[in-house]
Amino acid sequence: MTEHAGFKRVDKSALPGPEVGVGVLGYRFMGRAHSNAYHRMPMFFWPPVARPRLVAMCGRTEDAVAEMALRLGYEGYYTELDAMLADPRIQLFDNCASANAHLEPTMAAIAAGKHVLCEKPLATNAADAKQMWQAAEEAGVKHMTGFNYRFVPAVRFVRDLIEQDVIGQIYSFRGCYLQEGGDNPDRPFTWRSDRSQGGYGALGDIGVHIIDLARFLVGEIKTLTAMTQTFVKERPIPDRPGEMGQVTVDDVFVSTVAFESGAIGTIEASKVATGRKNQNTFEINGSKASVVFDLERLNELQVYLREGPPELLQGFANVSVTERDHPFYQFWWPHGHIIGWEHSFVGEVNHLLTAIVRGEPIAPYGASFEDGYRALAVAEAVLESAETGRHIEVAY
């Protein structure tokens, strides 16, 4: 093909950083979010610590996985997981499948010597999550749980403020993750509706995110008391007209918690919060300052400094966390030009690839499989308290 006059072709092999081959299991919501992140990471985190090579997607339905592999920029696809894991071009296995397909595929990837990223909840129970964590440690592979909200600039900024003693002694944490839609009785019965199939309800689907943020910002949860409630107790079974499945997971949970640091707080999640689209919010009150975050306004942080303005002017100030010196913002746009939900995944995969290439740890800023396990240990304590009515000491 004749090149246009003056056109100079770039040498893509000259891109900096080693190549890391990626294989992704699952191609729906999270598969798309992760794929977007792999594409964007070397564009913004420059020079990139690594060049993600999107080798293959894997899924059971060939027509669907073939279409998504093409759409999302993969070189090809597999319909058999074992075949994908045997591919020497793949160094990183990314599990974006449903929670009941986390344990066995991830364990197989670890056995094959792949580094692993697995979406939350890490498993359908804490014992399986602990098994995954220990296997990854023994194999010497890097392992990350998909708690992407750790990479929202405002959230990391709160962590920085805590480490810099701006907030002082933390007195309390109040966090909740609220979504609507679960109150629709026509939504079909799925494995998510059945605890025996690995369903966790609001607790496991979105509650583990707020549990992780509580641990990430305040520290380990020591004891708790909790309640759960299921409002839609049966749902129609797909393709079986007239048959209903019994829902055995929660629609809502509320928990009071005590942290090892001495702080206390509340954690809750709901799938029946009418009008709430995706509100993941927390407030931290300390001896020197307080902060408030809401995912629906993720570029902002409300801050109250006790030693701030004169008394008559005191109150919460709304801070736009978009300055070049704020976490991650050096990689994005000029200050004031906001980023969105999907950008948290870009920071997440950059953190993972940095750990792989440089041999650095995932923790404490990224969520390792240990963090995935500990979040589920807290979730199981919530269920135990709700079922027994007792105050529970969280056992790790």
C-alpha positions in Angstrom: 0.0 0.0 0.0 1.4 3.4 -1.0 1.7 5.8 2.0 0.4 9.3 1.7 3.0 11.9 1.0 4.6 13.1 4.3 3.1 10.3 6.4 5.5 8.7 8.8 4.6 5.4 10.3 5.2 4.9 14.1 7.0 1.8 15.3 4.6 0.3 17.9 7.3 -2.0 19.0 9.1 1.0 20.4 6.5 1.5 23.1 8.2 1.5 26.5 7.8 -1.2 29.1 7.6 -5.0 28.9 4.6 -6.7 27.4 2.2 -8.5 29.8 -0.3 -10.8 28.1 -3.8 -10.7 29.5 -6.5 -13.3 29.4 -10.0 -12.4 30.7 -12.8 -14.8 31.8 -16.2 -13.1 31.3 -17.2 -10.5 28.8 -20.2 -8.7 30.3 -20.2 -5.7 32.7 -16.9 -6.2 34.4 -15.2 -7.7 31.4 -15.9 -4.4 29.5 -14.8 -2.3 32.4 -11.5 -4.1 32.8 -10.9 -4.2 29.0 -11.4 -0.5 28.8 -8.8 0.0 31.6 -6.2 -2.1 29.8 -6.6 0.0 26.7 -6.4 3.3 28.5 -3.6 2.6 31.0 -0.6 3.0 28.7 -2.2 6.1 27.1 -2.3 8.0 30.4 0.1 6.4 32.8 3.1 7.4 30.7 5.6 6.1 30.3 3.7 2.9 31.0 5.3 0.4 33.4 4.0 -2.3 31.1 2.1 -2.8 27.8 -1.0 -4.8 28.3 -1.4 -7.3 25.5 -5.1 -8.3 25.2 -4.5 -11.9 24.1 -7.9 -13.6 24.7 -11.3 -13.6 26.3 -12.9 -16.7 27.4 -16.6 -17.6 27.6 -19.0 -20.5 27.1 -21.2 -19.1 24.4 -19.0 -18.9 21.3 -21.0 -16.4 19.3 -21.2 -14.0 22.2 -17.5 -14.2 23.3 -16.3 -14.0 19.7 -18.3 -10.8 19.2 -17.1 -9.2 22.5 -13.4 -10.2 21.8 -13.7 -8.3 18.5 -15.5 -5.4 20.0 -13.1 -5.0 23.0 -9.9 -5.4 21.0 -8.7 -8.9 21.9 -6.5 -11.0 19.5 -8.9 -13.9 19.9 -11.0 -16.0 22.2 -11.3 -19.4 23.9 -14.4 -21.3 24.9 -12.4 -23.6 27.2 -10.7 -22.2 30.2 -8.0 -24.9 30.4 -7.0 -24.0 26.8 -6.6 -20.3 27.7 -4.6 -21.0 30.8 -2.2 -23.2 28.8 -1.5 -20.3 26.4 2.1 -19.2 27.2 1.4 -15.7 25.8 -0.9 -15.0 28.9 0.8 -14.0 32.1 -2.2 -12.3 33.8 -5.5 -14.0 34.3 -8.4 -11.6 35.0 -11.5 -13.2 36.4 -14.6 -11.1 35.6 -17.1 -14.0 35.8 -19.9 -14.2 38.4 -19.0 -14.9 42.0 -19.9 -18.6 41.8 -17.2 -18.9 39.1 -14.4 -17.3 41.0 -12.9 -20.2 43.0 -12.1 -23.0 40.5 -11.0 -20.9 37.5 -8.8 -18.7 39.8 -7.2 -21.7 41.5 -6.5 -23.2 38.1 -4.9 -20.0 37.0 -2.7 -19.9 40.1 -1.7 -23.5 39.5 -0.7 -22.5 35.9 1.6 -19.8 37.3 -0.5 -16.8 36.2 -0.8 -13.6 38.1 -4.4 -13.1 39.0 -7.0 -10.3 39.3 -10.4 -11.4 40.5 -13.5 -9.3 40.9 -15.3 -9.1 44.2 -16.6 -10.8 46.1 -13.5 -12.9 45.9 -15.4 -16.1 46.6 -18.8 -17.2 47.8 -17.5 -17.8 51.3 -14.6 -16.8 53.4 -13.1 -20.3 53.5 -12.7 -20.5 49.8 -11.4 -16.9 49.6 -8.7 -17.9 52.2 -7.8 -20.9 50.1 -7.3 -18.6 47.1 -5.2 -16.2 49.0 -2.9 -18.9 50.5 -2.5 -20.7 47.1 -1.5 -17.4 45.4 1.0 -16.7 48.2 2.5 -20.1 48.0 2.7 -19.9 44.2 4.5 -16.5 44.4 2.1 -14.9 41.9 0.7 -11.4 42.3 -3.0 -11.4 43.4 -5.5 -8.5 43.5 -9.2 -8.3 44.5 -11.3 -5.9 42.4 -12.0 -3.3 45.0 -11.6 -0.5 42.4 -12.9 2.3 44.7 -9.5 2.4 46.4 -8.3 4.1 43.2 -10.9 6.9 43.1 -8.7 10.1 43.7 -10.9 11.4 46.5 -10.8 8.1 48.4 -7.0 7.8 48.1 -6.8 11.5 49.2 -8.8 10.6 52.4 -6.3 7.8 53.1 -3.5 10.4 52.6 -5.1 12.8 55.0 -5.4 10.0 57.6 -1.8 9.0 57.2 -0.7 12.7 57.5 -2.7 13.0 60.7 -4.9 15.8 59.2 -8.0 14.0 60.6 -6.5 13.1 63.9 -7.9 10.3 66.0 -10.8 8.7 64.2 -13.9 8.6 66.3 -16.5 7.2 63.8 -17.1 5.8 60.3 -20.5 5.8 58.7 -20.7 4.1 55.3 -23.5 2.9 53.0 -23.9 1.6 49.5 -27.4 2.1 48.2 -29.0 1.0 44.9 -32.6 0.7 43.7 -34.3 -2.0 41.6 -34.3 -5.0 44.0 -37.9 -4.2 45.0 -39.2 -5.1 41.6 -40.9 -8.5 42.1 -40.7 -9.3 38.4 -36.9 -9.4 38.3 -36.1 -13.1 37.6 -34.7 -15.6 40.1 -31.0 -16.3 39.5 -28.1 -17.9 41.4 -27.7 -14.5 43.1 -31.0 -15.1 44.8 -30.0 -18.4 46.4 -27.4 -18.5 49.2 -26.8 -22.2 48.6 -25.6 -21.3 45.1 -23.2 -18.6 46.3 -25.6 -15.7 46.4 -24.9 -13.0 48.9 -27.6 -10.3 48.2 -26.8 -6.7 48.8 -24.2 -7.8 51.4 -21.9 -9.6 48.9 -22.7 -7.7 45.8 -22.2 -4.1 47.0 -21.8 -4.4 50.8 -18.3 -5.8 50.5 -17.2 -2.6 48.8 -18.1 -0.5 51.8 -16.6 -3.1 54.2 -13.4 -2.8 52.2 -13.4 1.0 52.3 -14.0 0.9 56.1 -11.0 -1.5 56.5 -8.9 0.5 54.0 -9.5 3.9 55.8 -10.1 3.0 59.4 -8.6 -0.4 60.0 -9.7 -3.9 61.0 -13.2 -4.4 62.3 -13.2 -6.1 65.6 -16.8 -6.7 66.6 -20.2 -6.1 65.1 -24.0 -6.4 65.5 -26.2 -6.7 62.4 -29.6 -7.1 60.9 -30.7 -8.2 57.4 -34.0 -8.2 55.7 -35.5 -9.7 52.6 -38.5 -7.9 51.2 -39.1 -9.7 47.9 -39.2 -13.3 49.1 -39.7 -15.1 45.8 -39.0 -14.4 42.2 -40.1 -16.0 38.9 -37.9 -18.7 37.5 -36.8 -17.9 33.9 -38.2 -20.2 31.2 -40.5 -22.0 33.7 -43.8 -20.2 33.6 -45.7 -20.0 36.9 -42.8 -21.3 39.0 -41.3 -19.2 41.7 -37.9 -19.5 43.4 -37.5 -18.7 47.1 -35.1 -15.9 47.7 -32.6 -16.8 50.5 -30.4 -13.7 50.4 -30.8 -10.2 51.9 -32.1 -7.1 50.2 -30.8 -4.9 53.0 -28.2 -5.2 55.8 -27.3 -2.7 58.6 -24.5 -3.3 61.0 -22.9 -1.4 63.9 -19.2 -2.0 64.1 -16.3 -1.5 66.4 -12.8 -1.1 65.0 -9.5 -2.4 66.6 -8.4 1.3 66.8 -11.3 2.1 69.1 -13.4 3.9 66.5 -17.0 2.8 66.1 -19.4 3.1 63.2 -22.2 1.8 60.9 -22.1 -0.1 57.6 -25.1 -0.8 55.5 -26.1 -1.7 51.9 -29.4 -1.9 50.2 -30.7 -3.1 46.8 -34.2 -1.6 47.6 -33.2 2.1 48.2 -35.8 3.7 45.9 -34.2 6.5 43.9 -30.6 5.7 44.7 -28.8 4.8 41.5 -25.3 4.0 42.8 -24.7 5.9 46.1 -21.5 4.7 47.8 -20.9 7.2 50.5 -19.0 7.5 53.8 -18.3 10.0 56.5 -15.3 9.9 58.9 -15.3 12.1 62.0 -12.0 12.7 63.7 -10.5 14.8 66.5 -9.1 17.3 64.0 -11.3 17.1 60.9 -14.2 15.3 59.2 -14.6 14.2 55.6 -17.6 13.1 53.5 -17.5 11.2 50.2 -20.2 10.2 47.8 -19.5 8.1 44.7 -22.2 9.9 42.7 -20.0 13.0 43.0 -16.7 11.2 43.0 -14.5 14.2 42.1 -15.6 16.0 45.3 -14.8 15.7 48.9 -16.6 17.6 51.8 -14.0 18.6 54.4 -14.4 20.2 57.8 -11.2 21.4 59.5 -11.6 22.1 63.2 -8.7 24.6 63.1 -9.9 26.2 59.9 -11.7 29.5 59.3 -12.9 31.8 62.1 -15.7 30.4 64.2 -18.5 32.2 62.5 -17.4 30.9 59.1 -16.8 27.3 60.0 -18.6 24.5 58.2 -18.0 21.8 55.6 -16.1 23.0 52.5 -16.6 21.3 49.1 -13.2 20.4 47.7 -12.8 19.6 44.0 -10.2 16.7 44.1 -8.9 17.5 40.6 -5.6 19.4 41.3 -2.4 18.1 39.8 -1.1 17.2 43.3 -4.2 15.1 44.2 -3.8 11.4 43.9 -3.6 10.1 40.3 -4.6 13.4 38.7 -1.2 14.0 37.2 -2.1 11.3 34.7 -5.5 12.8 33.6 -6.7 16.3 32.6 -6.1 19.9 33.6 -7.5 20.7 37.1 -11.2 21.0 37.2 -11.8 18.6 34.3 -13.5 15.7 36.1 -13.0 12.0 35.6 -15.5 9.2 36.0 -16.3 5.8 37.5 -14.4 3.9 34.8 -11.1 5.7 35.5 -10.8 3.9 38.9 -10.2 0.7 37.0 -7.3 2.3 35.0 -5.5 3.1 38.2 -6.3 -0.4 39.5 -4.7 -2.2 36.6 -1.7 0.2 36.5 -1.1 -0.7 40.2 -1.3 -4.4 39.4 1.0 -4.2 36.4 3.5 -2.2 38.4 3.5 -4.9 41.1 4.0 -7.6 38.4 6.8 -5.8 36.6 8.7 -4.3 39.5 8.0 -7.1 42.1 6.3 -4.7 44.4 3.5 -5.7 46.8 -0.2 -5.1 46.1 -1.0 -4.0 49.6 -1.5 -1.7 51.3 -2.9 0.6 48.6 -4.3 -2.1 46.4 -6.5 -4.9 47.6 -4.8 -8.3 47.7 -6.6 -11.6 48.0 -6.0 -11.2 51.8 -8.2 -8.1 51.7 -10.8 -10.0 49.6 -10.8 -12.8 52.3 -11.1 -10.4 55.2 -14.0 -8.5 53.6 -15.8 -11.8 53.4 -14.9 -12.7 57.0 -16.7 -9.5 58.0 -19.6 -10.3 55.7 -20.0 -13.7 57.3 -20.0 -12.2 60.8 -22.8 -9.9 59.6 -24.8 -12.9 58.6 -24.1 -14.7 61.8 -25.2 -11.8 63.9 -28.3 -11.3 61.9 -29.2 -15.0 62.2 -28.4 -15.3 66.0 -29.1 -11.8 67.3 -25.7 -11.8 69.0 -22.8 -9.4 69.1 -20.1 -11.1 67.0 -16.3 -11.0 67.2 -14.9 -11.1 63.7 -12.6 -14.1 63.3 -9.9 -14.0 60.7 
